[in-house]
Amino acid sequence: MQRPEAWPRPHPGEGAAAAQIGAPAPPARAGEPAASREPSLYTIKAVFILDNDGHRLLAKYYDDTFPSMKEQMAFEKNVFNKTNRTDSEIAFFGGMTIVYKSSIDLFLYVVGSSQENELMLMSVLTCLFESLNHVLRKNMEKRWLLENMDGAFLVLDEIVDGGVILESDPQQVIQKVNFRADDGGLTEQSVAQVLQSAKEQIKWSLLK
């Protein structure tokens, strides 16, 4: 697979109005203008989908910011508690930029570093939402997501791979997902992801 080019960084400050949560993002180093920062190729730290109680339905982390399952779940719960009652679509929390969107009983989150531009993160979130909306036949709710988890993982893998943004056009994502589905169904990787997600849900349900 051809390595994608790093995304150009729009001018800082553009995008949706932010809901400030916790400590502000760290400023640029002394003497270093914000516009001179090099854009990172590995732009996405995590993507996760929670239900309206803050419980994980789907999650992928692309670095070691939260190396353990316990740390990931605690982070997700904390983010949910601080965002589920706000009208904003972006938050700054724990040195990270988080964009999010809800639909009925689903909350979708895309997490980047504090230096990533919200427009770029929002394009990933919008692509994920619209692609899933198509896969779920416009039934963007928990019940239908759980019944189509294989398709959800395929969608996410077409948008982000190892933290690198591969695609932000939902039409392209849908075409690729349909092609992969028609070309032999689920891959071993996607099947393993679905099984792992199911195991995690069962484990955390038993620990409650």
C-alpha positions as CSV (number, residue, x, y, z in Angstrom):
1,M,0.0,0.0,0.0
2,Q,1.4,3.4,-1.0
3,R,2.3,5.5,2.0
4,P,0.0,8.5,2.2
5,E,1.4,12.1,2.2
6,A,1.2,14.0,5.4
7,W,-1.9,16.1,5.6
8,P,-1.3,19.9,5.2
9,R,-2.2,21.7,8.4
10,P,-4.8,24.5,8.0
11,H,-4.2,27.7,9.8
12,P,-4.5,27.3,13.6
13,G,-7.8,28.4,15.1
14,E,-10.0,27.5,12.1
15,G,-12.9,25.0,12.6
16,A,-15.7,24.5,15.0
17,A,-15.9,26.5,18.2
18,A,-14.2,24.5,20.9
19,A,-15.5,23.5,24.3
20,Q,-12.5,23.9,26.6
21,I,-12.2,20.9,29.0
22,G,-9.4,20.7,31.6
23,A,-6.0,22.2,30.9
24,P,-5.5,24.1,27.7
25,A,-3.3,22.6,25.0
26,P,0.4,23.5,25.5
27,P,1.7,26.5,23.5
28,A,4.4,26.4,20.9
29,R,8.0,26.4,22.3
30,A,9.5,29.8,22.8
31,G,10.7,31.4,19.5
32,E,8.8,28.8,17.5
33,P,5.8,30.2,15.6
34,A,2.8,27.8,15.4
35,A,2.8,27.8,11.6
36,S,6.3,26.4,11.5
37,R,5.5,23.1,13.3
38,E,5.9,20.1,11.1
39,P,2.7,18.2,10.4
40,S,2.7,14.7,11.8
41,L,2.0,11.8,9.4
42,Y,0.7,9.7,12.4
43,T,-2.2,12.0,13.1
44,I,-4.8,9.8,14.9
45,K,-4.2,8.5,18.4
46,A,-7.6,6.7,18.9
47,V,-11.1,6.2,17.5
48,F,-13.8,4.8,19.7
49,I,-17.6,4.5,19.8
50,L,-19.5,4.4,23.1
51,D,-23.2,3.9,23.9
52,N,-25.3,6.4,25.8
53,D,-24.1,5.0,29.1
54,G,-20.4,5.5,28.2
55,H,-19.7,1.8,27.6
56,R,-17.4,0.8,24.8
57,L,-18.8,-0.6,21.6
58,L,-15.8,-0.3,19.3
59,A,-12.3,1.1,19.9
60,K,-8.9,1.3,18.3
61,Y,-5.8,2.9,19.7
62,Y,-2.8,3.7,17.5
63,D,-0.1,4.5,20.0
64,D,0.9,3.7,23.5
65,T,-0.6,6.8,25.3
66,F,-2.9,4.3,27.0
67,P,-1.1,1.0,26.9
68,S,-3.5,-1.1,29.0
69,M,-7.1,-1.9,28.6
70,K,-7.9,-0.4,32.1
71,E,-6.3,2.9,31.1
72,Q,-8.2,3.0,27.8
73,M,-11.5,2.3,29.5
74,A,-10.9,4.9,32.2
75,F,-10.0,7.5,29.5
76,E,-13.1,6.8,27.5
77,K,-15.3,7.0,30.5
78,N,-13.7,10.3,31.6
79,V,-14.1,11.8,28.1
80,F,-17.7,10.6,27.9
81,N,-18.6,12.2,31.3
82,K,-17.2,15.6,30.1
83,T,-18.7,15.6,26.6
84,N,-22.1,13.8,26.6
85,R,-24.0,16.8,27.9
86,T,-22.4,19.5,25.7
87,D,-23.4,20.9,22.4
88,S,-19.9,21.4,21.1
89,E,-18.2,19.0,18.7
90,I,-14.6,19.5,19.9
91,A,-12.9,19.3,23.3
92,F,-9.3,19.7,24.6
93,F,-8.6,17.2,27.3
94,G,-5.5,15.7,28.8
95,G,-3.2,17.3,26.2
96,M,-5.3,15.9,23.4
97,T,-7.8,17.3,20.8
98,I,-11.0,15.3,20.7
99,V,-13.8,15.7,18.2
100,Y,-17.1,13.9,18.7
101,K,-20.6,13.4,17.3
102,S,-23.7,11.6,18.7
103,S,-26.6,9.8,17.1
104,I,-29.5,8.5,19.2
105,D,-27.6,6.2,21.6
106,L,-24.1,6.3,19.9
107,F,-21.2,8.6,20.6
108,L,-18.3,8.7,18.1
109,Y,-14.9,10.0,19.1
110,V,-11.7,10.8,17.2
111,V,-8.6,11.6,19.2
112,G,-5.5,13.4,18.1
113,S,-2.6,15.2,19.7
114,S,-2.9,18.7,21.0
115,Q,-1.1,20.0,17.9
116,E,-3.4,18.4,15.4
117,N,-5.9,20.7,13.6
118,E,-9.5,20.2,14.4
119,L,-10.5,20.4,10.8
120,M,-8.5,17.4,9.9
121,L,-9.8,15.4,12.8
122,M,-13.3,16.5,12.0
123,S,-13.0,15.3,8.4
124,V,-12.1,11.8,9.8
125,L,-15.1,11.9,12.2
126,T,-17.5,13.0,9.4
127,C,-16.2,10.3,7.1
128,L,-16.6,7.6,9.8
129,F,-20.1,8.8,10.7
130,E,-21.3,9.0,7.0
131,S,-19.7,5.7,6.1
132,L,-21.3,3.9,9.1
133,N,-24.6,5.5,8.4
134,H,-24.5,3.9,4.9
135,V,-23.4,0.5,6.2
136,L,-26.1,0.6,8.9
137,R,-28.7,1.7,6.3
138,K,-29.3,5.0,8.1
139,N,-29.9,3.2,11.4
140,M,-27.2,4.9,13.4
141,E,-27.9,3.3,16.8
142,K,-26.4,0.7,19.2
143,R,-28.6,-2.2,18.2
144,W,-27.7,-2.0,14.5
145,L,-24.0,-1.3,15.1
146,L,-23.7,-4.4,17.3
147,E,-25.3,-6.5,14.5
148,N,-22.9,-5.1,11.9
149,M,-19.7,-4.9,13.9
150,D,-17.7,-6.6,11.1
151,G,-18.7,-3.8,8.6
152,A,-17.9,-1.2,11.2
153,F,-14.3,-2.5,11.6
154,L,-13.9,-2.6,7.8
155,V,-15.0,1.0,7.6
156,L,-12.6,2.1,10.3
157,D,-9.7,0.2,8.7
158,E,-10.3,1.9,5.4
159,I,-10.2,5.4,7.0
160,V,-7.3,5.0,9.4
161,D,-4.4,2.5,9.4
162,G,-1.9,2.6,12.2
163,G,-2.8,6.2,13.0
164,V,-2.3,7.3,9.4
165,I,-5.3,8.8,7.6
166,L,-5.9,6.8,4.4
167,E,-9.3,8.2,3.3
168,S,-11.7,11.0,4.2
169,D,-14.2,10.6,1.4
170,P,-17.1,8.4,2.6
171,Q,-18.0,7.4,-1.0
172,Q,-14.5,6.0,-1.5
173,V,-14.7,4.2,1.8
174,I,-18.1,2.6,1.0
175,Q,-16.8,1.5,-2.4
176,K,-13.7,-0.1,-0.9
177,V,-15.7,-1.8,1.9
178,N,-18.2,-3.2,-0.7
179,F,-15.3,-4.5,-2.8
180,R,-13.7,-6.2,0.2
181,A,-17.0,-7.7,1.2
182,D,-17.7,-9.0,-2.3
183,D,-14.1,-10.2,-2.7
184,G,-14.4,-13.1,-0.2
185,G,-16.1,-11.5,2.9
186,L,-14.3,-10.7,6.1
187,T,-10.5,-11.0,6.4
188,E,-8.9,-12.9,9.2
189,Q,-7.8,-9.6,10.7
190,S,-11.3,-8.2,10.8
191,V,-12.8,-11.4,12.2
192,A,-10.1,-11.3,15.0
193,Q,-11.0,-7.7,15.8
194,V,-14.7,-8.5,16.1
195,L,-14.0,-11.5,18.4
196,Q,-11.6,-9.4,20.5
197,S,-14.1,-6.6,20.9
198,A,-16.8,-9.2,21.9
199,K,-14.4,-10.7,24.5
200,E,-13.6,-7.3,25.9
201,Q,-17.3,-6.4,26.3
202,I,-18.0,-9.7,28.1
203,K,-15.1,-9.2,30.4
204,W,-16.0,-5.7,31.4
205,S,-19.6,-6.6,31.8
206,L,-18.7,-9.3,34.3
207,L,-16.4,-6.9,36.2
208,K,-19.1,-4.3,36.8
